[in-house]
Amino acid sequence: MVDKFAHVFPAMVTPIGEDGSFRYDVAKKHAKWMIDQGIGGIGVLMAAGEYQSITLEQHKAYCNEMIPYIKSLGASVIVGCSRERVADVVELMENARLAGADAATVLPLHITSTSMIIPVLILWFTIIRM
């Protein structure tokens, strides 16, 4: 288990065409190049901004295409599953798990009141863990 996480996980780009569709051919070429350079783990749909600009269905489709491909090349995969709604986070994490991801990342909510930071984060991650 530890071997899956014994390396750096750079976030790969998410190539999107002019029409807004994913460029899987470009993504796969990039993932293969990263692995050929010695990268043992890749972050998919991390926090570069695309995770909030795509729908849940687009996120799941991208993961279902890219995770098995990356895993077939021998690398581990961590998927960014951040969303504002807990139910959406759980849905994306479950899809990533079913697609073969080794782990998922979730960014904390944006909280404006400093007095609420700790209780809200504890509640947020407790709900996700369930």
C-alpha positions as CSV (number, residue, x, y, z in Angstrom):
1,M,0.0,0.0,0.0
2,V,2.8,2.5,0.9
3,D,4.4,2.0,-2.5
4,K,1.4,3.5,-4.2
5,F,2.2,6.8,-2.4
6,A,6.0,6.7,-2.3
7,H,6.4,9.4,-4.9
8,V,5.4,12.9,-6.0
9,F,2.0,13.3,-7.7
10,P,2.2,16.2,-10.1
11,A,-1.2,17.4,-11.4
12,M,-1.5,16.8,-15.1
13,V,-3.2,19.3,-17.3
14,T,-6.7,18.7,-18.5
15,P,-6.7,19.4,-22.2
16,I,-10.0,20.9,-23.4
17,G,-10.7,21.6,-27.0
18,E,-12.2,24.8,-28.4
19,D,-15.6,23.2,-28.4
20,G,-15.3,22.5,-24.7
21,S,-14.8,18.7,-25.0
22,F,-12.0,16.8,-23.4
23,R,-9.0,16.0,-25.6
24,Y,-8.4,12.5,-24.4
25,D,-5.8,11.9,-27.1
26,V,-3.7,14.8,-25.8
27,A,-4.3,13.9,-22.1
28,K,-3.2,10.3,-22.7
29,K,-0.1,11.4,-24.6
30,H,0.8,13.8,-21.7
31,A,0.2,11.1,-19.1
32,K,2.4,8.6,-20.9
33,W,5.1,11.3,-21.3
34,M,5.0,12.0,-17.5
35,I,5.2,8.3,-16.7
36,D,8.0,7.8,-19.3
37,Q,9.9,10.5,-17.4
38,G,9.8,8.5,-14.2
39,I,6.7,9.9,-12.6
40,G,5.0,7.1,-10.5
41,G,1.8,8.9,-9.6
42,I,-0.4,11.4,-11.4
43,G,-3.0,13.8,-10.0
44,V,-6.1,14.0,-12.2
45,L,-8.6,16.9,-12.1
46,M,-6.7,18.6,-9.2
47,A,-7.1,22.2,-8.1
48,A,-6.0,24.1,-11.3
49,G,-9.6,25.4,-11.7
50,E,-11.1,22.9,-14.1
51,Y,-12.7,20.9,-11.4
52,Q,-15.2,23.7,-10.7
53,S,-15.9,24.5,-14.3
54,I,-17.0,21.0,-15.4
55,T,-20.2,19.2,-14.5
56,L,-20.3,16.1,-12.3
57,E,-21.0,14.0,-15.4
58,Q,-18.0,15.4,-17.2
59,H,-15.8,14.8,-14.2
60,K,-17.0,11.2,-14.0
61,A,-16.5,10.6,-17.7
62,Y,-13.0,12.0,-17.6
63,C,-12.1,9.8,-14.6
64,N,-13.6,6.7,-16.3
65,E,-11.4,7.3,-19.3
66,M,-8.2,8.5,-17.8
67,I,-7.8,6.5,-14.5
68,P,-7.8,3.0,-16.2
69,Y,-5.4,4.3,-18.8
70,I,-2.9,5.8,-16.3
71,K,-3.2,2.6,-14.2
72,S,-2.5,0.5,-17.2
73,L,0.8,2.3,-17.6
74,G,1.8,1.3,-14.0
75,A,1.2,4.7,-12.2
76,S,-0.9,5.5,-9.2
77,V,-3.7,8.0,-9.5
78,I,-5.1,10.6,-7.1
79,V,-8.3,12.4,-8.2
80,G,-9.4,15.9,-7.2
81,C,-13.0,15.6,-6.1
82,S,-13.6,19.1,-4.6
83,R,-17.1,20.5,-4.8
84,E,-19.2,22.8,-2.6
85,R,-21.9,20.2,-1.9
86,V,-21.0,17.2,0.3
87,A,-23.3,14.9,-1.8
88,D,-21.4,15.9,-5.0
89,V,-18.0,15.2,-3.3
90,V,-19.1,11.7,-2.2
91,E,-20.5,11.0,-5.7
92,L,-17.2,12.0,-7.3
93,M,-15.1,10.1,-4.8
94,E,-17.2,6.9,-5.3
95,N,-16.9,7.2,-9.1
96,A,-13.1,7.7,-8.7
97,R,-12.9,4.6,-6.5
98,L,-14.9,2.5,-9.0
99,A,-12.7,3.7,-11.8
100,G,-9.6,2.5,-9.9
101,A,-8.2,5.6,-8.3
102,D,-5.8,5.1,-5.4
103,A,-6.9,8.2,-3.5
104,A,-8.9,11.4,-3.8
105,T,-8.3,14.9,-2.6
106,V,-10.9,17.3,-1.4
107,L,-10.2,21.0,-0.8
108,P,-11.9,22.6,2.2
109,L,-14.8,24.9,1.8
110,H,-14.2,28.6,1.4
111,I,-15.1,30.0,4.8
112,T,-15.5,33.7,5.5
113,S,-16.0,33.7,9.2
114,T,-12.9,32.9,11.2
115,S,-14.9,31.8,14.2
116,M,-16.5,29.1,12.2
117,I,-13.4,27.7,10.5
118,I,-12.6,24.8,12.8
119,P,-16.1,23.6,13.5
120,V,-17.2,23.8,9.9
121,L,-14.1,21.9,8.7
122,I,-14.5,19.2,11.3
123,L,-18.1,18.7,10.2
124,W,-17.3,18.9,6.5
125,F,-14.6,16.2,6.6
126,T,-16.6,14.1,9.1
127,I,-19.5,14.0,6.7
128,I,-17.3,13.1,3.7
129,R,-15.6,10.3,5.6
130,M,-18.9,8.7,6.4
